């Protein structure tokens, strides 16, 4: 479990689930519960001294990276989400200490103010806020769009910020590609079955409505039964219209196709990289990983430019493939270089069987 240290004022917090008493404060109405996902807390004997809490945060960070005068090699990064003037002061302190700062654009507040200045191609000394000017000109900054936030993006972000520090493994970009492919495939499957469900429900309801209208004259209905029957005949078409509108708005089918195509593109790039063919054939050995990262990033950005970006992609599949160490099957570990005969066995034959199944189901 990753250690997560929180620094808080003792009089402003209470223990998770405790709504009656706070840590050192009986007035629970003015307190907030401690975040349960933190592994450690530093409790300061103060209530409203924000600067004391701020100073202690930086002291803790300093202690982690410089223990007993020895650099521990532990990476530190600040992540800015929204934020007000007080957070601007903390960002400036991070910059002065040389900490990398990740700015999440699209969250508003200070984050968007800093991002807008970074995006300005004609940046000069006329930035209105002196603090933001120093942050933009002196800081190690990385801007990431809110809509891009995925597990694989965050890991890639950390790698860029630290130059590899804290992220190990020569196959990192290949691992990220496998994770992205798994995420796209899993979300494609989910959206595909949602599209199928909507289609089948609309078809069944259409058959029911048609049947009810056709047999109504043949039924010996009377009294309130007739009224109920007619209400059902009126309501069902409205329900069908609502379902069609929902399917049209969320475009489950088209999103599924986009993700299927993206997953296939990522997988294709993975195998081209592993065989060293295509554009990798003429790329220097020390640049091949960077080329793979750029290719995968292009695929991801193309996906984020579609309607898929309107929703969020579940990351469970990425965790699952990490848990099995990216192993594809008993013969393929998913990460090693591939000889031509391996490519035929693990890629081409697999694709051939897939297309045979697809052709069989279509017939």
PLY file of the C-alpha trace (Angstrom):
ply
format ascii 1.0
element vertex 363
property float x
property float y
property float z
element edge 362
property int vertex1
property int vertex2
end_header
0.00 0.00 0.00
1.35 3.43 -0.93
2.04 5.58 2.18
-0.20 8.64 2.16
0.58 11.21 4.85
-1.89 13.91 5.81
-1.09 17.06 7.83
-4.07 18.65 9.57
-5.02 20.91 12.44
-6.16 18.81 15.37
-9.15 20.99 16.20
-10.67 20.85 12.73
-11.02 17.08 12.30
-12.81 14.06 13.68
-12.27 10.35 13.20
-14.05 8.66 10.26
-17.60 7.73 11.22
-17.48 9.75 14.44
-20.14 12.46 14.13
-20.27 13.36 17.81
-16.72 14.14 18.85
-13.71 15.52 17.06
-10.04 14.91 17.68
-9.61 17.40 20.48
-12.81 19.31 19.70
-16.36 18.64 20.94
-17.96 20.90 18.38
-18.34 18.32 15.57
-20.45 20.70 13.46
-17.32 22.69 12.60
-15.10 19.69 11.84
-14.55 17.28 8.95
-13.78 13.57 8.99
-10.22 12.39 8.35
-9.74 10.78 4.94
-9.77 7.02 5.47
-7.37 6.26 2.58
-4.46 8.03 4.30
-1.99 5.72 6.01
-0.54 8.33 8.41
-1.54 11.67 9.90
0.48 14.45 11.50
-1.87 16.22 13.93
-0.88 19.78 14.83
-2.10 21.31 18.07
-3.78 24.15 16.23
-7.17 24.90 14.75
-7.02 27.88 12.41
-3.26 28.37 11.82
-3.17 27.44 8.13
0.43 28.54 7.72
1.55 26.19 10.48
-0.10 23.30 8.65
1.51 24.47 5.41
4.98 24.66 6.97
4.62 21.17 8.45
3.61 19.74 5.07
6.84 20.96 3.53
8.86 19.81 6.55
7.40 16.31 6.11
8.23 16.34 2.39
11.76 17.50 3.16
12.20 14.77 5.77
11.07 12.11 3.29
13.47 13.13 0.53
16.41 14.18 2.73
16.73 11.79 5.66
19.74 12.44 7.86
21.46 14.44 5.15
21.12 11.55 2.69
18.95 11.87 -0.41
16.46 9.01 -0.19
15.53 9.21 -3.86
11.83 9.42 -3.01
10.10 11.52 -5.69
7.82 14.41 -4.73
5.23 16.00 -6.99
2.48 18.57 -6.32
-0.89 18.13 -8.05
-3.03 21.24 -8.50
-6.79 20.72 -8.78
-8.84 23.96 -8.70
-7.41 25.93 -5.76
-7.64 29.46 -4.41
-5.11 32.12 -3.35
-3.85 30.08 -0.38
-3.02 27.19 -2.71
-1.22 29.60 -5.05
1.20 30.36 -2.21
1.82 26.63 -1.69
2.45 26.10 -5.41
5.01 28.88 -5.36
6.80 27.24 -2.41
6.86 23.94 -4.34
8.44 25.68 -7.33
11.08 27.34 -5.14
11.97 23.95 -3.68
12.26 22.41 -7.14
9.23 20.09 -6.81
7.54 19.22 -10.12
3.95 20.48 -10.33
1.10 18.83 -12.27
-1.66 21.26 -13.26
-5.07 19.68 -13.94
-6.65 21.99 -16.52
-10.44 22.16 -16.55
-10.90 22.11 -12.77
-11.18 25.89 -12.44
-9.55 28.21 -9.90
-5.79 28.59 -9.71
-5.20 25.48 -11.84
-6.89 27.02 -14.88
-5.24 30.42 -14.30
-1.78 28.84 -14.39
-2.66 26.59 -17.35
-3.91 29.55 -19.40
-0.57 31.33 -18.93
1.39 28.20 -19.86
-0.71 27.86 -23.02
0.08 31.44 -24.04
2.69 31.17 -26.82
3.69 34.82 -26.38
4.49 34.56 -22.70
6.33 37.65 -21.43
6.94 39.60 -18.23
3.50 41.23 -18.30
1.65 38.47 -16.44
-0.59 40.39 -14.00
0.05 38.13 -10.99
3.70 38.04 -9.88
3.27 34.69 -8.16
1.87 33.05 -11.29
4.62 34.66 -13.37
7.31 33.10 -11.13
5.53 29.73 -11.16
5.23 29.66 -14.96
8.78 30.88 -15.65
10.66 28.96 -12.96
8.58 25.85 -12.30
8.83 22.28 -13.59
5.24 22.13 -14.81
3.08 19.55 -16.55
-0.43 20.41 -17.73
-3.00 17.65 -18.13
-6.60 18.05 -19.27
-9.27 16.84 -16.86
-10.91 14.77 -19.62
-7.63 12.89 -20.21
-7.29 11.57 -16.69
-6.95 7.80 -16.88
-4.76 5.42 -14.94
-2.33 5.07 -17.84
-2.14 8.83 -18.29
-1.24 9.40 -14.66
1.59 6.86 -14.78
2.89 8.38 -18.00
2.66 11.81 -16.37
4.74 10.67 -13.38
7.35 9.22 -15.70
7.71 12.52 -17.58
7.83 14.60 -14.40
10.53 12.50 -12.76
12.37 11.39 -15.86
11.76 7.79 -14.87
12.37 8.33 -11.15
10.03 6.26 -9.02
8.83 4.30 -12.07
10.93 1.29 -12.92
11.05 -1.21 -15.72
12.54 -0.90 -19.20
9.20 -2.02 -20.64
7.17 0.78 -19.05
5.79 2.16 -22.33
4.90 -1.33 -23.50
3.13 -2.00 -20.20
1.20 1.26 -20.55
0.18 0.23 -24.05
-1.09 -3.15 -22.82
-3.07 -1.40 -20.07
-4.63 1.01 -22.54
-5.56 -1.83 -24.87
-7.15 -3.71 -21.95
-9.13 -0.63 -20.87
-10.39 0.03 -24.40
-11.37 -3.60 -24.92
-13.21 -3.90 -21.59
-15.12 -0.65 -22.08
-15.93 -1.64 -25.67
-17.48 -4.86 -24.40
-19.57 -3.01 -21.81
-20.84 -0.41 -24.30
-21.47 -3.06 -26.96
-23.78 -5.05 -24.70
-25.56 -1.88 -23.61
-26.21 -1.08 -27.29
-27.46 -4.62 -27.89
-29.74 -4.41 -24.85
-31.30 -1.13 -26.00
-31.78 -2.48 -29.52
-33.43 -5.69 -28.33
-35.72 -3.90 -25.87
-36.90 -1.47 -28.57
-37.51 -4.34 -31.00
-39.50 -6.35 -28.43
-41.57 -3.33 -27.46
-42.22 -2.58 -31.14
-43.52 -6.11 -31.68
-45.72 -5.86 -28.57
-47.18 -2.51 -29.66
-47.93 -3.77 -33.17
-49.52 -6.93 -31.80
-51.67 -5.03 -29.32
-52.94 -2.62 -31.97
-53.74 -5.44 -34.42
-55.60 -7.68 -31.98
-57.51 -4.95 -30.16
-60.57 -5.15 -32.49
-60.67 -8.92 -31.97
-60.73 -8.70 -28.19
-64.05 -8.47 -26.39
-62.97 -5.72 -24.03
-65.33 -3.55 -22.08
-65.43 -0.99 -19.29
-62.24 -0.01 -17.51
-60.27 -2.79 -19.23
-60.57 -0.91 -22.52
-59.23 2.25 -20.91
-56.28 0.43 -19.39
-55.54 -1.29 -22.71
-55.56 2.01 -24.58
-53.31 3.67 -21.99
-50.78 0.85 -22.43
-50.94 1.23 -26.23
-50.24 4.96 -25.83
-47.51 4.66 -23.16
-45.44 1.96 -24.89
-44.61 4.06 -27.99
-43.61 6.92 -25.68
-41.31 4.53 -23.80
-39.80 3.38 -27.08
-39.16 7.01 -28.07
-37.44 7.66 -24.74
-35.21 4.60 -25.16
-34.31 5.60 -28.72
-33.49 9.13 -27.50
-31.25 7.77 -24.74
-29.47 5.46 -27.16
-29.04 8.34 -29.62
-27.74 10.70 -26.92
-25.19 8.32 -25.41
-24.37 6.55 -28.70
-23.44 3.26 -27.03
-22.97 1.52 -30.37
-20.73 4.13 -31.99
-18.65 4.50 -28.81
-18.20 0.73 -28.72
-16.94 0.76 -32.32
-14.52 3.62 -31.58
-13.07 1.78 -28.59
-12.87 -1.50 -30.50
-10.94 0.21 -33.29
-8.67 2.00 -30.82
-7.96 -1.23 -28.94
-7.07 -2.99 -32.19
-4.81 -0.08 -33.18
-2.96 -0.21 -29.85
-2.56 -3.99 -30.04
-1.31 -3.74 -33.61
1.25 -1.12 -32.53
2.34 -3.37 -29.65
3.13 -6.26 -32.01
4.85 -4.02 -34.55
7.03 -2.71 -31.70
7.79 -6.18 -30.37
8.81 -7.49 -33.80
10.85 -4.36 -34.54
9.19 -3.86 -37.91
7.48 -0.87 -39.54
8.79 2.50 -38.43
10.75 0.80 -35.62
12.99 -0.89 -38.20
14.74 2.39 -38.98
14.55 3.91 -35.49
17.58 4.02 -33.19
17.44 1.48 -30.36
17.34 4.12 -27.63
14.45 5.92 -29.38
12.12 2.97 -29.98
10.39 3.21 -26.59
9.79 6.92 -27.13
8.33 6.20 -30.57
5.94 3.62 -29.08
4.85 6.14 -26.45
4.21 8.76 -29.14
2.21 6.32 -31.29
0.05 5.23 -28.36
-0.45 8.84 -27.28
-1.71 9.68 -30.78
-4.26 6.87 -30.58
-5.38 8.05 -27.13
-5.75 11.66 -28.26
-7.79 10.53 -31.28
-10.13 8.67 -28.94
-10.42 11.64 -26.58
-11.42 13.79 -29.54
-14.58 11.70 -30.05
-17.81 11.23 -28.10
-16.02 8.70 -25.89
-14.44 11.65 -24.05
-17.87 12.67 -22.73
-17.87 9.76 -20.29
-15.30 8.05 -18.12
-13.55 4.75 -18.86
-13.36 2.16 -16.10
-9.81 1.13 -15.24
-10.52 -2.33 -13.78
-9.10 -4.07 -16.84
-5.78 -2.22 -16.47
-5.48 -3.43 -12.89
-6.26 -7.00 -13.97
-3.58 -7.10 -16.64
-1.07 -5.61 -14.18
-1.96 -8.32 -11.66
-1.04 -11.03 -14.15
2.18 -9.21 -15.11
1.02 -8.57 -18.69
1.17 -12.28 -19.55
-0.95 -12.95 -22.65
-0.86 -16.75 -22.45
1.37 -19.58 -21.28
3.76 -19.01 -24.19
3.75 -15.22 -24.44
4.79 -12.97 -21.56
3.52 -9.93 -23.46
6.75 -7.94 -23.10
9.63 -9.76 -24.81
10.79 -9.25 -28.38
9.11 -11.49 -30.96
10.62 -13.64 -33.69
8.68 -14.01 -36.99
7.47 -17.51 -36.08
6.22 -16.22 -32.72
4.36 -13.41 -34.46
2.63 -15.91 -36.74
1.65 -18.17 -33.83
0.57 -15.57 -31.27
-0.78 -12.83 -33.53
-1.73 -13.96 -37.04
-3.28 -17.31 -36.10
-5.16 -15.63 -33.26
-6.52 -12.98 -35.66
-7.46 -15.61 -38.22
-9.53 -17.49 -35.63
-11.20 -14.24 -34.56
-12.20 -13.38 -38.12
-13.48 -16.93 -38.65
-15.71 -16.59 -35.58
-16.95 -13.17 -36.71
-17.75 -14.50 -40.17
-19.58 -17.49 -38.69
-21.77 -15.29 -36.45
-22.57 -12.89 -39.29
-23.74 -15.80 -41.43
0 1
1 2
2 3
3 4
4 5
5 6
6 7
7 8
8 9
9 10
10 11
11 12
12 13
13 14
14 15
15 16
16 17
17 18
18 19
19 20
20 21
21 22
22 23
23 24
24 25
25 26
26 27
27 28
28 29
29 30
30 31
31 32
32 33
33 34
34 35
35 36
36 37
37 38
38 39
39 40
40 41
41 42
42 43
43 44
44 45
45 46
46 47
47 48
48 49
49 50
50 51
51 52
52 53
53 54
54 55
55 56
56 57
57 58
58 59
59 60
60 61
61 62
62 63
63 64
64 65
65 66
66 67
67 68
68 69
69 70
70 71
71 72
72 73
73 74
74 75
75 76
76 77
77 78
78 79
79 80
80 81
81 82
82 83
83 84
84 85
85 86
86 87
87 88
88 89
89 90
90 91
91 92
92 93
93 94
94 95
95 96
96 97
97 98
98 99
99 100
100 101
101 102
102 103
103 104
104 105
105 106
106 107
107 108
108 109
109 110
110 111
111 112
112 113
113 114
114 115
115 116
116 117
117 118
118 119
119 120
120 121
121 122
122 123
123 124
124 125
125 126
126 127
127 128
128 129
129 130
130 131
131 132
132 133
133 134
134 135
135 136
136 137
137 138
138 139
139 140
140 141
141 142
142 143
143 144
144 145
145 146
146 147
147 148
148 149
149 150
150 151
151 152
152 153
153 154
154 155
155 156
156 157
157 158
158 159
159 160
160 161
161 162
162 163
163 164
164 165
165 166
166 167
167 168
168 169
169 170
170 171
171 172
172 173
173 174
174 175
175 176
176 177
177 178
178 179
179 180
180 181
181 182
182 183
183 184
184 185
185 186
186 187
187 188
188 189
189 190
190 191
191 192
192 193
193 194
194 195
195 196
196 197
197 198
198 199
199 200
200 201
201 202
202 203
203 204
204 205
205 206
206 207
207 208
208 209
209 210
210 211
211 212
212 213
213 214
214 215
215 216
216 217
217 218
218 219
219 220
220 221
221 222
222 223
223 224
224 225
225 226
226 227
227 228
228 229
229 230
230 231
231 232
232 233
233 234
234 235
235 236
236 237
237 238
238 239
239 240
240 241
241 242
242 243
243 244
244 245
245 246
246 247
247 248
248 249
249 250
250 251
251 252
252 253
253 254
254 255
255 256
256 257
257 258
258 259
259 260
260 261
261 262
262 263
263 264
264 265
265 266
266 267
267 268
268 269
269 270
270 271
271 272
272 273
273 274
274 275
275 276
276 277
277 278
278 279
279 280
280 281
281 282
282 283
283 284
284 285
285 286
286 287
287 288
288 289
289 290
290 291
291 292
292 293
293 294
294 295
295 296
296 297
297 298
298 299
299 300
300 301
301 302
302 303
303 304
304 305
305 306
306 307
307 308
308 309
309 310
310 311
311 312
312 313
313 314
314 315
315 316
316 317
317 318
318 319
319 320
320 321
321 322
322 323
323 324
324 325
325 326
326 327
327 328
328 329
329 330
330 331
331 332
332 333
333 334
334 335
335 336
336 337
337 338
338 339
339 340
340 341
341 342
342 343
343 344
344 345
345 346
346 347
347 348
348 349
349 350
350 351
351 352
352 353
353 354
354 355
355 356
356 357
357 358
358 359
359 360
360 361
361 362
